[in-house]
Amino acid sequence: MAVRCKFKVMSIEKTVAHIWDGAKNHEKIMSNVSLAPVGAGGGEDSIFGKATPNGSIRVGIVNEAVAQLFALGKAYYVDFSPAD
């Protein structure tokens, strides 16, 4: 069973992350991406907005190539499925 939601990027903040690799601490730029469910703006967004009227997702991404896949104001599908 899987659940699909539609979330919109509300903010992208850059910070410095300290990543431990088991031997040494490394500083990396981290993009903190905050997303919220789409609203009832019409069309497909209205359907998703009625099903998920509230929520939030925040992810910290240290891979710059991946972070650049997210754009402020753009909507993305989020799929949830069991991990086991």
C-alpha positions as CSV (number, residue, x, y, z in Angstrom):
1,M,0.0,0.0,0.0
2,A,1.3,3.5,-0.8
3,V,0.0,7.0,-0.2
4,R,0.8,10.0,-2.4
5,C,0.7,13.6,-1.3
6,K,1.6,16.8,-3.0
7,F,3.8,19.3,-1.2
8,K,5.1,22.8,-2.1
9,V,8.5,24.2,-1.2
10,M,8.0,27.1,1.2
11,S,11.6,27.9,2.0
12,I,15.2,26.9,1.4
13,E,17.8,27.9,3.9
14,K,21.5,27.3,3.7
15,T,23.5,26.4,6.9
16,V,26.8,24.8,7.7
17,A,26.5,21.1,8.8
18,H,29.2,19.2,10.7
19,I,29.3,15.7,9.3
20,W,31.3,13.0,11.1
21,D,32.7,10.3,8.9
22,G,33.9,8.1,11.7
23,A,37.4,9.6,11.8
24,K,37.0,13.3,11.2
25,N,34.5,16.1,11.3
26,H,33.8,17.8,7.9
27,E,32.0,21.0,7.3
28,K,29.5,21.0,4.4
29,I,26.8,23.4,3.2
30,M,23.4,22.0,4.0
31,S,20.2,23.1,2.3
32,N,17.2,22.9,4.7
33,V,14.1,22.5,2.5
34,S,10.7,23.1,4.1
35,L,7.6,21.9,2.4
36,A,3.8,22.2,3.1
37,P,0.8,20.6,1.5
38,V,-0.6,22.3,-1.5
39,G,-3.9,24.2,-0.9
40,A,-7.2,24.0,-2.5
41,G,-6.2,26.2,-5.4
42,G,-8.1,24.3,-8.1
43,G,-7.6,21.3,-10.3
44,E,-5.3,18.6,-8.9
45,D,-4.1,20.8,-6.0
46,S,-7.7,21.0,-4.8
47,I,-8.0,17.2,-4.6
48,F,-4.7,16.9,-2.7
49,G,-5.5,19.9,-0.5
50,K,-8.7,18.3,0.7
51,A,-7.0,15.0,1.5
52,T,-4.0,16.6,3.3
53,P,-5.0,20.0,4.6
54,N,-2.2,20.3,7.1
55,G,1.4,19.0,7.5
56,S,5.0,19.8,7.1
57,I,8.2,18.2,5.8
58,R,11.7,19.5,6.5
59,V,14.8,17.8,5.0
60,G,18.4,18.7,5.4
61,I,20.4,17.9,2.2
62,V,24.2,18.0,2.0
63,N,24.5,16.8,-1.6
64,E,24.4,20.1,-3.5
65,A,23.3,18.4,-6.8
66,V,20.3,16.9,-5.0
67,A,19.5,20.2,-3.2
68,Q,19.4,22.0,-6.6
69,L,16.5,19.7,-7.6
70,F,14.2,21.7,-5.2
71,A,12.9,25.1,-6.3
72,L,11.1,27.7,-4.1
73,G,7.4,27.7,-4.8
74,K,7.5,24.5,-6.8
75,A,5.3,21.5,-5.9
76,Y,6.5,17.9,-5.6
77,Y,4.8,14.6,-5.2
78,V,5.7,12.7,-2.0
79,D,5.1,9.0,-1.9
80,F,4.9,7.0,1.3
81,S,5.2,3.2,1.3
82,P,6.1,0.7,4.0
83,A,9.9,0.2,4.4
84,D,9.6,-3.5,5.4
